[in-house]
Every structure is written in structure tokens, then in C-alpha cells.
Amino acid sequence: MKVRFLLDENLPHRLKDAVLRLQPDIDILRVGDFGTPALGILDPDVLNYLQLSRRILVTDNRKSMPGHLEAHWSAGGHIWGLFWLRPGMTVGRWAEELFLVWETSDAEEWIDRLEWIPF
């Protein structure tokens, strides 16, 4: 199955556009988009959505997400991957990394994995 992404609501709106400019076929949504969780959703609810929607979360939330992720796993939950964005990178660089993940891997490879991008 192809990788599908969910961008956290705190990320720049232009990241989604940058990814789609590289490859319009990439399935990438942002929290608050139609069919996704509403803006302001709590982290545990985002994790539940990820499990059901089979999407990788792309986020810069390194403060609260780790603890919620541990609780999610402790309760028997899973995620389809989580990518933390390295600070100080450009939107273009992040977009290129997401494109490479989409182009070169399958969604199942990322289950319950945490990675930093750029790698």
C-alpha cells in the first residue's frame, strides 16, 4: 500500500502544497482538511485517527506527543509511522523527503516507527 500522510495543524500550510507540486498523486492531508480531525484535536485522538486511517503523522510536536504515543502503545494501539521535522530545515527540503518516502517505500514499512526528517 502507498504511504499516506497527515500533517499536524501546527505545520506551515505551504508544506502540503510543496509536496503536491513534486507529485500531485501523493495522498497528503492536513488536520482540519475535509474528512480529517478538526483543528484543535487532542493528541490521543490524532493517534486514534492515524491508526484507523493508515496515515503517517508529520509533526514538529516534540513536547506532548511522545507521552501520548507511549500511552497509545501501552493501550495496545499502533500507528502507521510518525515523522518529526528537524528544526531549521526549509519547507522545500521537508517536501522532498516526504516525496522520497512516498516514492521509495510502502506504508507497511513504517508501522510503529518514529523517524526524523530529513533522515
Secondary structure, 3 states (H helix, E strand, C coil): CCCEEEECCCCCHHHHHHHHHHCCCCEEEECCCCCCCCCCCCHHHHHHHHHHHCCEEEECCCCCHHHHHHHHHHCCCCCCCEEEECCCCCHHHHHHHHHHHHHHCCHHHHCCCEEEECC
